[in-house]
Amino acid sequence: MPDEPHPLHEPAPRWRRRKEARPQEIVAAAMDVFAERGFAAAKLDEVAGRAGVSKGTLYLYFPNKEELFKAVIRAAILPNLEEAERMLAADDGPSFALLERLLTMVAERVLTTRIAVVPKLVIAEAGNFPELAAFYHREVISRGFALLAGLLRRGIARGEFRPVEVEHTVRLIVAPLLFGAIWRSSFEAAVEGGPLDLRGLVAAHLDHLRRALRPEGGPS
């Protein structure tokens, strides 16, 4: 009769084997639950169940739903912002080419990841949870706006862009991207005609920006 496996040699339970992965699994599960239920209606019991952990384990990493929501924002948005900041810091080429790279990158992330749902969630919950809106503004919007403002000022200083009111222009640049994210997360599944052609929208937006930012007497 074969020997019985020694208890010390049995495979460790999933929760023990992957302790280091638990926060990421919880955040991924929370993204799904928040996307489906919204922040107010989301239940931490459901997040814990989808992540395969107990509610007590969830609380070891995230003391409340607000902190879990902040972790979702950090995981979904901040790595992309950091990548964009590194890209702009390392590239000393023409300013419009860099703007084109940046907007194209954002469009690709909106199309290929769950990132599109985050602005929708923040907008939907901002009135009832202003602290979360303030967090999103501080961690995401302010950094993104500063990134674009710096690029515009660089282009103006080099004579690559005509002088524009920078703060307003930043908001005009962002607006179509925000529209695309909200459309994809809110309307795409409910309307006929297929998904929004976000790549085409960004191409048209860049064409308009090229004309709007071109300095007087610059090439067409």
Backbone as a chain_set.jsonl record, in Angstrom:
{"seq": "MPDEPHPLHEPAPRWRRRKEARPQEIVAAAMDVFAERGFAAAKLDEVAGRAGVSKGTLYLYFPNKEELFKAVIRAAILPNLEEAERMLAADDGPSFALLERLLTMVAERVLTTRIAVVPKLVIAEAGNFPELAAFYHREVISRGFALLAGLLRRGIARGEFRPVEVEHTVRLIVAPLLFGAIWRSSFEAAVEGGPLDLRGLVAAHLDHLRRALRPEGGPS", "coords": {"N": [[0.853, -1.186, 0.0], [0.671, 2.192, -0.92], [2.531, 4.829, 0.622], [0.89, 7.229, 2.714], [0.507, 10.663, 1.838], [2.612, 12.938, 3.497], [1.46, 15.359, 5.821], [2.941, 17.753, 5.817], [3.829, 17.881, 3.252], [1.733, 18.322, 1.61], [-0.058, 20.218, -0.891], [-0.09, 23.734, -0.413], [-2.881, 25.692, 0.728], [-4.81, 27.818, -1.533], [-5.027, 30.482, -0.635], [-2.855, 30.654, 1.027], [-0.663, 30.04, -0.579], [-0.503, 32.156, -2.356], [-0.111, 34.605, -1.093], [1.226, 37.044, -1.536], [-0.018, 37.929, -3.801], [-2.532, 38.667, -3.15], [-3.477, 41.44, -2.622], [-3.51, 42.527, -5.274], [-5.328, 40.805, -6.517], [-7.629, 41.353, -5.073], [-8.028, 44.06, -5.73], [-8.45, 43.831, -8.499], [-10.83, 42.345, -8.516], [-12.452, 44.182, -7.211], [-12.539, 46.25, -9.099], [-14.181, 45.069, -11.058], [-16.581, 44.727, -9.602], [-17.216, 47.359, -8.775], [-17.532, 48.485, -11.316], [-19.813, 47.17, -12.208], [-21.767, 47.645, -10.22], [-21.507, 50.248, -9.308], [-20.104, 52.671, -6.998], [-21.52, 53.216, -4.54], [-23.42, 51.124, -4.308], [-21.884, 48.856, -4.318], [-20.719, 45.933, -2.642], [-18.579, 44.886, -0.086], [-18.474, 42.237, 0.667], [-19.074, 40.902, -1.706], [-16.911, 41.654, -3.296], [-14.816, 40.414, -1.859], [-15.598, 37.73, -2.148], [-15.345, 37.338, -4.938], [-12.636, 37.725, -5.201], [-11.704, 35.549, -3.905], [-11.14, 35.493, -1.177], [-11.58, 35.885, 2.395], [-13.856, 38.217, 3.982], [-12.661, 39.335, 6.194], [-9.947, 39.042, 5.559], [-9.785, 40.773, 3.391], [-10.113, 43.202, 4.748], [-7.678, 43.366, 6.03], [-5.99, 44.455, 4.177], [-7.321, 46.626, 3.04], [-8.907, 49.069, 4.705], [-11.476, 50.107, 4.431], [-14.242, 50.748, 2.154], [-13.772, 53.066, 0.704], [-10.958, 53.328, 0.667], [-10.338, 51.072, -0.803], [-11.495, 51.728, -3.249], [-9.853, 53.884, -3.94], [-7.505, 52.461, -4.308], [-8.157, 51.008, -6.582], [-8.309, 53.093, -8.473], [-5.648, 53.96, -8.39], [-4.343, 51.662, -9.378], [-5.459, 51.385, -11.926], [-5.109, 53.82, -13.3], [-2.78, 55.368, -12.523], [-0.28, 54.044, -13.284], [-0.326, 54.459, -16.064], [-0.272, 57.257, -16.23], [2.253, 57.717, -15.116], [3.858, 56.471, -17.012], [3.358, 58.152, -19.209], [4.446, 60.55, -18.231], [7.154, 59.848, -18.038], [7.671, 59.411, -20.74], [7.322, 61.969, -21.897], [9.343, 63.329, -20.563], [11.612, 62.133, -21.582], [11.627, 62.53, -24.31], [12.696, 64.743, -26.658], [11.784, 65.69, -29.012], [9.784, 67.093, -31.752], [7.057, 69.04, -30.589], [4.343, 68.664, -31.322], [4.357, 66.099, -32.404], [4.886, 64.638, -30.134], [2.602, 65.199, -28.627], [0.768, 63.889, -30.246], [1.614, 61.214, -29.956], [1.023, 60.885, -27.25], [-1.824, 61.256, -27.029], [-2.675, 59.208, -28.692], [-1.743, 56.992, -27.285], [-3.333, 57.156, -24.96], [-5.881, 56.714, -26.079], [-5.595, 54.066, -26.996], [-5.312, 52.705, -24.546], [-7.809, 53.194, -23.404], [-9.378, 51.74, -25.152], [-8.471, 49.109, -24.875], [-8.297, 48.293, -22.23], [-9.7, 48.176, -18.848], [-9.822, 50.769, -18.121], [-11.556, 52.742, -18.987], [-13.855, 52.73, -17.451], [-13.359, 54.054, -15.088], [-13.425, 57.03, -15.051], [-16.214, 57.318, -15.433], [-17.249, 56.137, -13.086], [-16.235, 57.873, -11.104], [-17.415, 60.335, -11.812], [-20.113, 59.67, -11.519], [-20.32, 59.259, -8.771], [-19.396, 61.535, -7.536], [-20.937, 63.628, -6.392], [-22.11, 62.52, -4.073], [-19.948, 61.506, -2.747], [-17.702, 63.439, -2.131], [-15.077, 63.455, -1.219], [-13.811, 61.375, -2.525], [-13.932, 62.334, -5.134], [-12.264, 64.552, -4.839], [-9.864, 63.256, -4.264], [-9.436, 61.914, -6.735], [-9.162, 64.117, -8.403], [-6.84, 65.251, -7.365], [-4.9, 63.175, -7.589], [-5.036, 62.283, -10.234], [-6.343, 64.032, -12.253], [-5.107, 66.593, -11.855], [-2.395, 65.961, -12.247], [-2.421, 64.965, -14.879], [-3.354, 67.226, -16.279], [-1.265, 69.015, -15.717], [0.803, 67.775, -17.08], [0.012, 68.009, -19.81], [-0.168, 70.807, -19.948], [2.508, 71.543, -19.565], [3.617, 70.503, -21.914], [2.3, 72.03, -23.876], [3.252, 74.612, -23.208], [5.95, 74.27, -23.695], [5.908, 73.854, -26.478], [4.948, 76.354, -27.313], [6.986, 78.077, -26.406], [9.06, 77.257, -28.047], [8.219, 78.098, -30.473], [6.727, 76.341, -31.937], [4.027, 76.045, -31.501], [1.259, 78.28, -31.725], [0.693, 81.127, -29.566], [-1.495, 80.305, -26.978], [-4.292, 80.206, -24.684], [-3.353, 78.448, -22.084], [-4.455, 76.848, -19.927], [-7.209, 76.587, -20.523], [-7.0, 75.411, -23.033], [-5.845, 72.942, -22.456], [-8.019, 71.645, -21.244], [-9.757, 71.503, -23.417], [-8.33, 69.77, -25.044], [-8.466, 67.409, -23.59], [-11.191, 66.834, -23.495], [-12.485, 65.317, -25.756], [-11.341, 62.801, -25.317], [-12.264, 62.104, -22.794], [-14.983, 62.009, -23.403], [-14.922, 59.774, -25.133], [-14.178, 57.729, -23.341], [-16.348, 57.719, -21.541], [-18.45, 57.158, -23.285], [-17.71, 54.585, -24.15], [-17.905, 53.115, -21.758], [-20.512, 53.518, -20.935], [-22.501, 53.698, -22.993], [-21.929, 52.125, -25.21], [-22.68, 49.382, -25.338], [-25.375, 49.608, -25.522], [-26.345, 50.896, -27.763], [-27.101, 50.943, -31.27], [-25.151, 50.139, -34.217], [-22.537, 49.476, -33.707], [-19.303, 49.637, -31.989], [-17.862, 52.727, -30.753], [-15.695, 54.447, -32.913], [-12.943, 55.012, -31.695], [-10.268, 55.403, -32.303], [-10.491, 56.673, -34.781], [-11.832, 58.978, -33.945], [-9.86, 60.197, -32.348], [-7.916, 60.632, -34.308], [-9.232, 62.549, -35.917], [-9.496, 64.545, -34.002], [-6.798, 65.184, -33.522], [-6.143, 66.223, -36.034], [-7.654, 68.582, -36.05], [-6.448, 69.836, -33.849], [-3.856, 70.187, -34.805], [-4.232, 72.159, -36.727], [-5.306, 74.181, -35.122], [-3.267, 74.796, -33.323], [-1.157, 75.543, -34.875], [1.445, 77.81, -35.622], [1.265, 81.281, -36.65], [1.693, 81.688, -40.077], [2.915, 79.266, -40.25], [3.614, 75.937, -41.652], [1.024, 74.305, -43.546]], "CA": [[0.0, 0.0, 0.0], [1.55, 3.362, -0.965], [2.531, 5.697, 1.801], [0.028, 8.395, 2.687], [1.33, 11.88, 1.791], [2.819, 13.613, 4.775], [0.76, 16.651, 5.821], [3.821, 18.864, 5.501], [4.121, 17.877, 1.831], [0.525, 18.595, 0.851], [-0.058, 21.576, -1.45], [-0.641, 24.769, 0.466], [-4.127, 26.276, 0.229], [-4.618, 28.92, -2.464], [-4.825, 31.755, 0.057], [-1.52, 30.691, 1.62], [0.341, 30.01, -1.627], [-0.425, 33.373, -3.134], [-0.334, 35.735, -0.185], [1.727, 38.287, -2.108], [-0.885, 38.337, -4.9], [-3.873, 38.986, -2.669], [-3.955, 42.81, -2.875], [-3.821, 42.717, -6.686], [-6.552, 40.069, -6.822], [-8.739, 42.097, -4.465], [-8.247, 45.262, -6.532], [-9.053, 43.418, -9.771], [-12.221, 41.998, -8.235], [-13.155, 45.422, -6.89], [-12.792, 46.947, -10.359], [-15.355, 44.452, -11.675], [-17.783, 44.981, -8.8], [-17.528, 48.785, -8.893], [-18.018, 48.742, -12.671], [-21.156, 46.62, -12.353], [-22.721, 48.128, -9.21], [-21.257, 51.598, -8.834], [-19.441, 52.67, -5.704], [-22.442, 53.182, -3.402], [-24.111, 49.835, -4.21], [-20.931, 47.747, -4.238], [-20.593, 45.304, -1.33], [-17.258, 44.293, 0.117], [-18.617, 40.776, 0.682], [-18.989, 40.414, -3.084], [-15.516, 41.817, -3.726], [-14.027, 39.356, -1.23], [-15.956, 36.461, -2.777], [-14.758, 37.246, -6.279], [-11.181, 37.625, -5.058], [-11.374, 34.277, -3.275], [-10.632, 35.699, 0.179], [-12.619, 36.227, 3.353], [-14.01, 39.657, 4.184], [-11.643, 39.718, 7.168], [-8.683, 39.185, 4.851], [-9.866, 42.015, 2.619], [-9.905, 44.335, 5.649], [-6.264, 43.45, 6.371], [-5.319, 45.257, 3.16], [-8.096, 47.824, 2.737], [-9.734, 49.225, 5.904], [-12.849, 50.473, 4.103], [-14.535, 50.751, 0.722], [-13.141, 54.233, 0.095], [-9.551, 53.029, 0.398], [-10.304, 50.097, -1.887], [-11.767, 52.47, -4.478], [-8.624, 54.617, -4.262], [-6.543, 51.496, -4.828], [-8.572, 50.72, -7.959], [-7.884, 54.23, -9.289], [-4.184, 53.927, -8.506], [-3.934, 50.539, -10.217], [-5.942, 51.532, -13.297], [-4.748, 55.081, -13.943], [-1.472, 55.969, -12.234], [0.82, 53.543, -14.117], [-0.382, 55.109, -17.369], [0.219, 58.623, -16.05], [3.698, 57.666, -14.901], [4.463, 56.166, -18.311], [3.287, 59.364, -20.025], [5.416, 61.507, -17.693], [8.492, 59.401, -18.458], [7.768, 59.594, -22.183], [7.533, 63.385, -22.181], [10.644, 63.743, -20.027], [12.708, 61.53, -22.348], [11.516, 62.841, -25.735], [12.93, 66.169, -26.91], [11.429, 65.933, -30.398], [8.742, 68.089, -32.006], [6.021, 69.001, -29.558], [3.087, 68.082, -31.795], [4.552, 64.654, -32.526], [4.776, 64.094, -28.787], [1.181, 65.259, -28.297], [0.128, 62.819, -31.011], [1.938, 59.962, -29.274], [0.346, 60.848, -25.966], [-3.256, 61.045, -27.205], [-2.857, 57.87, -29.263], [-1.551, 56.043, -26.192], [-4.522, 57.183, -24.111], [-6.969, 56.059, -26.81], [-5.36, 52.615, -26.993], [-5.591, 52.186, -23.215], [-9.257, 53.217, -23.217], [-9.962, 50.675, -25.97], [-7.984, 47.761, -24.602], [-8.275, 47.974, -20.801], [-10.89, 48.596, -18.105], [-9.598, 52.135, -17.654], [-12.667, 53.623, -19.379], [-14.925, 52.764, -16.456], [-13.002, 54.845, -13.905], [-14.053, 58.359, -15.051], [-17.665, 57.169, -15.242], [-17.507, 55.88, -11.664], [-15.954, 59.083, -10.321], [-18.446, 61.334, -12.122], [-21.388, 59.225, -10.959], [-20.329, 59.269, -7.312], [-18.748, 62.738, -7.012], [-21.824, 64.419, -5.558], [-22.345, 61.871, -2.785], [-18.664, 61.175, -2.104], [-16.785, 64.477, -2.625], [-13.684, 63.165, -0.87], [-13.281, 60.544, -3.598], [-13.723, 63.219, -6.275], [-11.072, 65.35, -4.535], [-8.73, 62.35, -4.436], [-9.233, 61.7, -8.167], [-8.641, 65.367, -8.963], [-5.463, 65.438, -6.894], [-3.992, 62.116, -8.026], [-5.121, 62.001, -11.664], [-6.634, 65.173, -13.122], [-4.077, 67.63, -11.729], [-1.15, 65.49, -12.877], [-2.624, 64.915, -16.322], [-3.413, 68.595, -16.784], [0.08, 69.59, -15.638], [1.579, 67.151, -18.155], [-0.36, 68.649, -21.068], [0.191, 72.225, -19.887], [3.944, 71.643, -19.793], [3.883, 70.251, -23.33], [1.866, 73.207, -24.625], [4.169, 75.735, -22.949], [7.191, 73.964, -24.411], [5.69, 74.121, -27.895], [4.829, 77.813, -27.514], [8.31, 78.669, -26.214], [9.897, 76.9, -29.2], [7.631, 78.599, -31.704], [6.039, 75.257, -32.639], [2.603, 76.315, -31.324], [0.931, 79.68, -31.527], [0.31, 81.392, -28.176], [-2.884, 79.99, -26.63], [-4.57, 80.185, -23.251], [-2.946, 77.071, -21.845], [-5.331, 76.082, -19.04], [-8.426, 76.247, -21.254], [-6.653, 74.507, -24.128], [-5.677, 71.614, -21.859], [-9.349, 71.045, -21.061], [-10.281, 71.191, -24.743], [-7.623, 68.575, -25.53], [-8.914, 66.23, -22.836], [-12.63, 66.605, -23.602], [-12.884, 64.187, -26.594], [-10.899, 61.543, -24.71], [-13.229, 61.82, -21.737], [-16.196, 61.575, -24.099], [-14.723, 58.406, -25.604], [-14.184, 56.812, -22.201], [-17.709, 57.618, -21.012], [-19.261, 56.452, -24.29], [-17.378, 53.161, -24.148], [-18.327, 52.458, -20.524], [-21.915, 53.764, -20.613], [-23.464, 53.632, -24.079], [-21.52, 51.287, -26.331], [-23.433, 48.13, -25.4], [-26.815, 49.859, -25.588], [-26.742, 51.571, -28.992], [-26.844, 50.214, -32.505], [-24.127, 50.71, -35.079], [-21.201, 49.039, -33.352], [-18.574, 50.462, -31.017], [-17.309, 54.017, -31.163], [-14.375, 54.404, -33.553], [-12.168, 55.951, -30.891], [-9.051, 55.755, -33.043], [-10.879, 57.682, -35.762], [-12.129, 60.213, -33.213], [-8.589, 60.809, -31.952], [-7.27, 61.127, -35.527], [-9.9, 63.801, -36.279], [-9.14, 65.522, -32.962], [-5.427, 65.619, -33.782], [-6.155, 67.058, -37.224], [-8.122, 69.903, -35.622], [-5.43, 70.442, -32.989], [-2.726, 70.604, -35.639], [-4.597, 73.437, -37.331], [-5.544, 75.18, -34.081], [-2.035, 75.156, -32.633], [-0.136, 75.951, -35.827], [1.781, 79.236, -35.493], [0.973, 82.117, -37.819], [2.687, 81.534, -41.132], [3.497, 77.933, -40.232], [3.17, 75.068, -42.746], [-0.339, 73.776, -43.425]], "C": [[0.895, 1.245, 0.0], [1.433, 4.183, 0.302], [1.546, 6.836, 1.614], [0.909, 9.655, 2.614], [1.419, 12.526, 3.158], [2.132, 14.97, 4.731], [1.645, 17.82, 5.441], [4.099, 18.962, 4.007], [2.883, 18.131, 0.988], [0.572, 20.01, 0.291], [-0.691, 22.574, -0.496], [-1.946, 25.286, -0.109], [-3.843, 27.497, -0.635], [-4.308, 30.221, -1.737], [-3.448, 31.849, 0.683], [-0.443, 30.76, 0.538], [0.542, 31.369, -2.275], [-0.654, 34.611, -2.277], [0.091, 37.049, -0.816], [0.827, 38.801, -3.232], [-2.236, 38.827, -4.427], [-4.299, 40.428, -2.933], [-4.33, 43.04, -4.333], [-5.107, 42.002, -7.079], [-7.776, 40.784, -6.257], [-9.057, 43.332, -5.298], [-8.898, 44.916, -7.866], [-10.522, 43.057, -9.586], [-13.036, 43.245, -7.943], [-13.46, 46.223, -8.145], [-14.048, 46.391, -11.027], [-16.63, 44.809, -10.922], [-18.178, 46.451, -8.887], [-18.098, 49.099, -10.271], [-19.46, 48.283, -12.837], [-22.173, 47.298, -11.438], [-22.644, 49.623, -8.949], [-20.653, 51.544, -7.444], [-20.424, 52.465, -4.559], [-23.048, 51.804, -3.216], [-23.163, 48.653, -4.088], [-20.811, 47.242, -2.802], [-19.216, 44.653, -1.215], [-17.329, 42.782, 0.212], [-18.476, 40.211, -0.733], [-17.573, 40.551, -3.623], [-14.662, 40.686, -3.16], [-14.319, 38.013, -1.878], [-15.326, 36.3, -4.144], [-13.239, 37.121, -6.227], [-10.75, 36.317, -4.411], [-10.759, 34.42, -1.9], [-11.825, 35.954, 1.099], [-12.73, 37.746, 3.464], [-12.98, 40.162, 5.196], [-10.284, 39.915, 6.521], [-8.666, 40.466, 4.035], [-9.55, 43.209, 3.509], [-8.451, 44.446, 6.116], [-5.522, 44.39, 5.419], [-6.008, 46.599, 2.921], [-9.106, 48.047, 3.856], [-11.181, 49.597, 5.626], [-13.005, 50.534, 2.588], [-13.881, 51.932, 0.013], [-11.684, 53.966, -0.252], [-9.41, 51.996, -0.716], [-10.556, 50.791, -3.226], [-10.533, 53.276, -4.903], [-7.566, 53.67, -4.84], [-6.87, 51.112, -6.262], [-8.109, 51.844, -8.882], [-6.369, 54.208, -9.48], [-3.731, 52.826, -9.458], [-4.305, 50.763, -11.674], [-5.328, 52.723, -14.013], [-3.286, 55.467, -13.754], [-0.322, 55.359, -13.034], [0.841, 54.169, -15.507], [0.104, 56.553, -17.29], [1.736, 58.648, -15.898], [4.433, 57.363, -16.204], [4.478, 57.407, -19.201], [4.294, 60.407, -19.54], [6.841, 61.13, -18.095], [8.696, 59.66, -19.95], [8.051, 61.046, -22.522], [8.892, 63.859, -21.685], [11.795, 63.271, -20.913], [12.731, 61.97, -23.809], [11.654, 64.342, -25.942], [12.575, 66.532, -28.35], [10.342, 66.975, -30.54], [7.566, 67.925, -31.055], [4.726, 68.377, -30.066], [3.211, 66.574, -31.969], [4.415, 63.98, -31.166], [3.323, 64.12, -28.313], [0.412, 64.147, -29.014], [0.386, 61.459, -30.36], [1.137, 59.809, -27.993], [-1.148, 60.549, -26.134], [-3.544, 59.67, -27.804], [-2.702, 56.802, -28.191], [-2.778, 55.987, -25.294], [-5.676, 56.448, -24.794], [-6.809, 54.542, -26.8], [-5.669, 52.011, -25.625], [-7.094, 52.161, -22.943], [-9.908, 52.062, -23.962], [-9.628, 49.282, -25.472], [-7.941, 47.384, -23.127], [-9.582, 48.419, -20.161], [-10.818, 50.052, -17.664], [-10.791, 53.044, -17.933], [-13.723, 53.742, -18.301], [-14.623, 53.714, -15.301], [-13.584, 56.26, -13.947], [-15.561, 58.297, -14.833], [-17.993, 56.986, -13.77], [-17.311, 57.147, -10.838], [-17.033, 60.132, -10.558], [-19.767, 60.952, -11.459], [-21.447, 59.404, -9.449], [-19.827, 60.572, -6.704], [-19.645, 63.523, -6.068], [-22.026, 63.848, -4.174], [-21.058, 61.583, -2.023], [-17.609, 62.179, -2.573], [-15.328, 64.201, -2.289], [-13.033, 62.299, -1.944], [-13.019, 61.385, -4.847], [-12.471, 64.066, -6.064], [-9.806, 64.511, -4.699], [-8.412, 62.159, -5.916], [-8.661, 62.954, -8.811], [-7.169, 65.544, -8.604], [-4.505, 64.446, -7.535], [-3.936, 61.959, -9.542], [-5.269, 63.276, -12.485], [-5.526, 66.221, -13.052], [-2.78, 67.22, -12.407], [-1.28, 65.453, -14.394], [-2.664, 66.297, -16.944], [-2.025, 69.238, -16.77], [0.969, 69.056, -16.759], [1.293, 67.842, -19.487], [0.022, 70.124, -21.079], [1.683, 72.415, -20.143], [4.304, 71.431, -21.253], [3.462, 71.446, -24.189], [2.833, 74.37, -24.437], [5.506, 75.51, -23.653], [7.038, 74.284, -25.893], [5.579, 75.597, -28.207], [6.207, 78.465, -27.415], [9.23, 78.391, -27.401], [9.37, 77.478, -30.505], [6.92, 77.53, -32.511], [4.52, 75.408, -32.557], [2.399, 77.823, -31.245], [0.569, 79.908, -30.055], [-1.188, 81.115, -27.97], [-3.04, 80.126, -25.119], [-4.422, 78.725, -22.796], [-3.973, 76.282, -21.034], [-6.624, 75.677, -19.748], [-8.13, 75.236, -22.364], [-6.428, 73.088, -23.623], [-7.028, 70.923, -21.726], [-9.992, 70.68, -22.405], [-9.605, 69.948, -25.328], [-8.177, 67.314, -24.871], [-10.361, 65.848, -23.156], [-13.015, 65.441, -24.525], [-12.46, 62.828, -26.028], [-11.838, 61.137, -23.585], [-14.553, 61.353, -22.336], [-16.071, 60.124, -24.545], [-14.779, 57.392, -24.481], [-15.601, 56.625, -21.675], [-18.605, 56.887, -21.998], [-18.992, 54.953, -24.222], [-17.937, 52.462, -22.92], [-19.825, 52.572, -20.269], [-22.885, 53.432, -21.741], [-23.174, 52.559, -25.121], [-22.363, 50.021, -26.466], [-24.915, 48.362, -25.651], [-27.273, 50.475, -26.9], [-26.373, 50.726, -30.202], [-25.7, 50.875, -33.27], [-22.715, 50.331, -34.714], [-20.501, 49.993, -32.414], [-18.097, 51.775, -31.623], [-15.929, 53.806, -31.784], [-13.487, 55.423, -32.837], [-10.87, 56.339, -31.588], [-9.354, 56.823, -34.094], [-11.185, 59.015, -35.114], [-10.846, 60.932, -32.836], [-7.849, 61.351, -33.173], [-7.892, 62.451, -35.964], [-9.548, 64.906, -35.284], [-7.731, 66.058, -33.201], [-5.34, 66.51, -35.01], [-6.607, 68.476, -36.876], [-7.082, 70.596, -34.749], [-4.239, 70.93, -33.793], [-3.005, 71.97, -36.269], [-4.727, 74.535, -36.269], [-4.26, 75.675, -33.43], [-0.957, 75.69, -33.573], [0.17, 77.443, -35.694], [1.452, 79.985, -36.779], [2.108, 81.971, -38.85], [3.349, 80.183, -41.174], [2.968, 77.094, -41.377], [1.787, 74.518, -42.496], [-0.296, 72.31, -43.035]], "O": [[1.792, 1.349, 0.837], [0.391, 4.225, 0.956], [1.378, 7.351, 0.509], [1.953, 9.708, 3.264], [0.426, 12.643, 3.877], [2.207, 15.666, 3.719], [1.181, 18.775, 4.817], [4.553, 20.003, 3.531], [2.975, 18.155, -0.239], [1.16, 20.903, 0.9], [-1.702, 22.287, 0.145], [-2.105, 25.315, -1.329], [-2.798, 28.135, -0.509], [-3.436, 30.98, -2.16], [-2.911, 32.942, 0.864], [0.565, 31.447, 0.702], [1.651, 31.694, -2.7], [-1.321, 35.554, -2.703], [-0.593, 38.061, -0.662], [0.895, 39.979, -3.584], [-3.014, 39.353, -5.223], [-5.405, 40.635, -3.434], [-5.348, 43.672, -4.617], [-5.891, 42.52, -7.875], [-8.832, 40.816, -6.889], [-10.226, 43.625, -5.548], [-9.798, 45.623, -8.319], [-11.362, 43.424, -10.407], [-14.183, 43.356, -8.377], [-14.533, 46.816, -8.249], [-14.885, 47.155, -11.507], [-17.642, 45.154, -11.533], [-19.357, 46.761, -9.056], [-19.036, 49.887, -10.392], [-20.243, 48.933, -13.529], [-23.32, 47.504, -11.837], [-23.592, 50.212, -8.43], [-20.681, 50.505, -6.786], [-20.189, 51.624, -3.692], [-23.182, 51.345, -2.082], [-23.605, 47.545, -3.781], [-20.804, 48.032, -1.858], [-18.757, 43.965, -2.126], [-16.361, 42.099, -0.12], [-17.843, 39.175, -0.936], [-17.086, 39.667, -4.328], [-13.879, 40.07, -3.884], [-13.4, 37.235, -2.135], [-14.824, 35.225, -4.471], [-12.627, 36.495, -7.093], [-9.56, 36.007, -4.373], [-9.955, 33.585, -1.484], [-12.937, 36.208, 0.636], [-11.811, 38.471, 3.086], [-12.483, 41.282, 5.074], [-9.548, 40.835, 6.878], [-7.654, 41.166, 3.988], [-8.823, 44.117, 3.107], [-8.032, 45.517, 6.555], [-4.551, 45.039, 5.806], [-5.346, 47.595, 2.63], [-10.074, 47.294, 3.959], [-12.036, 49.423, 6.495], [-12.038, 50.392, 1.84], [-13.481, 51.817, -1.146], [-11.222, 54.33, -1.333], [-8.455, 52.049, -1.49], [-9.904, 50.477, -4.222], [-10.209, 53.34, -6.089], [-6.825, 54.04, -5.75], [-5.966, 50.912, -7.073], [-7.574, 51.578, -9.958], [-5.868, 54.412, -10.586], [-2.824, 53.041, -10.262], [-3.553, 50.376, -12.569], [-5.054, 52.648, -15.211], [-2.62, 55.853, -14.714], [0.565, 56.108, -13.442], [1.914, 54.387, -16.069], [0.812, 57.02, -18.182], [2.415, 59.494, -16.48], [5.497, 57.923, -16.471], [5.474, 57.689, -19.866], [4.929, 61.076, -20.355], [7.639, 61.996, -18.452], [9.775, 60.08, -20.369], [8.922, 61.333, -23.342], [9.525, 64.701, -22.322], [12.832, 63.928, -20.989], [13.747, 61.804, -24.483], [10.831, 65.121, -25.462], [13.014, 67.565, -28.855], [10.006, 67.666, -29.578], [7.139, 66.809, -30.759], [4.071, 67.638, -29.33], [2.254, 65.846, -31.705], [3.884, 62.873, -31.067], [2.861, 63.175, -27.673], [-0.492, 63.54, -28.438], [-0.531, 60.648, -30.231], [0.634, 58.727, -27.69], [-1.68, 59.675, -25.449], [-4.543, 59.039, -27.461], [-3.441, 55.817, -28.182], [-3.22, 54.905, -24.908], [-6.369, 55.653, -24.16], [-7.786, 53.816, -26.616], [-6.231, 50.918, -25.548], [-7.6, 51.223, -22.327], [-10.872, 51.469, -23.477], [-10.431, 48.362, -25.633], [-7.579, 46.254, -22.8], [-10.46, 48.966, -20.828], [-11.673, 50.513, -16.909], [-11.019, 54.009, -17.203], [-14.422, 54.752, -18.236], [-15.543, 54.138, -14.602], [-14.193, 56.676, -12.962], [-16.122, 59.133, -14.124], [-18.921, 57.614, -13.26], [-18.127, 57.459, -9.971], [-17.515, 60.752, -9.61], [-20.459, 61.806, -10.905], [-22.516, 59.673, -8.902], [-19.827, 60.714, -5.482], [-19.176, 64.033, -5.05], [-22.107, 64.596, -3.199], [-21.072, 61.434, -0.801], [-16.712, 61.814, -3.334], [-14.433, 64.664, -2.997], [-11.85, 62.46, -2.244], [-12.019, 61.187, -5.538], [-11.701, 64.278, -7.0], [-8.797, 64.996, -5.211], [-7.249, 62.233, -6.314], [-7.779, 62.87, -9.665], [-6.357, 65.939, -9.441], [-3.421, 64.825, -7.978], [-2.909, 61.55, -10.084], [-4.417, 63.575, -13.323], [-5.056, 66.688, -14.09], [-2.136, 68.035, -13.067], [-0.365, 65.858, -15.112], [-2.084, 66.525, -18.006], [-1.657, 69.932, -17.717], [1.784, 69.789, -17.318], [2.217, 68.217, -20.208], [0.484, 70.639, -22.097], [2.081, 73.338, -20.854], [5.195, 72.1, -21.778], [4.175, 71.831, -25.116], [3.193, 75.039, -25.405], [6.119, 76.456, -24.148], [7.914, 74.903, -26.497], [6.059, 76.053, -29.246], [6.558, 79.306, -28.242], [10.09, 79.211, -27.721], [10.023, 77.353, -31.541], [6.544, 77.776, -33.656], [3.804, 74.949, -33.447], [3.262, 78.55, -30.755], [0.175, 78.964, -29.37], [-2.031, 81.631, -28.703], [-2.059, 80.158, -24.376], [-5.269, 77.883, -23.094], [-4.326, 75.165, -21.41], [-7.086, 74.547, -19.591], [-8.915, 74.319, -22.603], [-6.79, 72.128, -24.304], [-7.162, 69.746, -22.061], [-10.687, 69.669, -22.512], [-10.245, 69.165, -26.029], [-8.336, 66.281, -25.521], [-10.719, 64.672, -23.096], [-13.828, 64.617, -24.107], [-13.142, 61.825, -26.237], [-12.169, 59.96, -23.441], [-15.171, 60.414, -21.834], [-16.996, 59.332, -24.361], [-15.358, 56.317, -24.638], [-16.014, 55.5, -21.393], [-19.436, 56.076, -21.59], [-19.922, 54.147, -24.234], [-18.4, 51.326, -23.021], [-20.368, 51.809, -19.47], [-23.981, 52.936, -21.482], [-24.078, 52.131, -25.838], [-22.721, 49.627, -27.576], [-25.643, 47.419, -25.961], [-28.477, 50.572, -27.137], [-25.455, 49.907, -30.157], [-25.332, 52.019, -33.001], [-21.771, 50.81, -35.343], [-21.042, 51.046, -32.076], [-17.952, 51.907, -32.838], [-15.101, 53.074, -31.242], [-13.302, 56.546, -33.307], [-10.422, 57.48, -31.475], [-8.577, 57.76, -34.278], [-10.845, 60.066, -35.656], [-10.751, 62.15, -32.989], [-7.224, 62.408, -33.096], [-7.173, 63.377, -36.339], [-9.329, 66.055, -35.669], [-7.5, 67.262, -33.093], [-4.551, 67.454, -35.034], [-6.022, 69.453, -37.343], [-6.854, 71.798, -34.885], [-3.674, 71.981, -33.489], [-2.122, 72.827, -36.334], [-4.311, 75.673, -36.487], [-4.17, 76.835, -33.03], [0.049, 76.231, -33.116], [-0.752, 78.258, -35.657], [1.372, 79.394, -37.856], [3.29, 82.11, -38.537], [4.227, 79.94, -42.0], [1.988, 77.472, -42.017], [1.412, 74.285, -41.346], [-1.343, 71.681, -42.883]]}, "num_chains": 1, "name": "protein.A"}
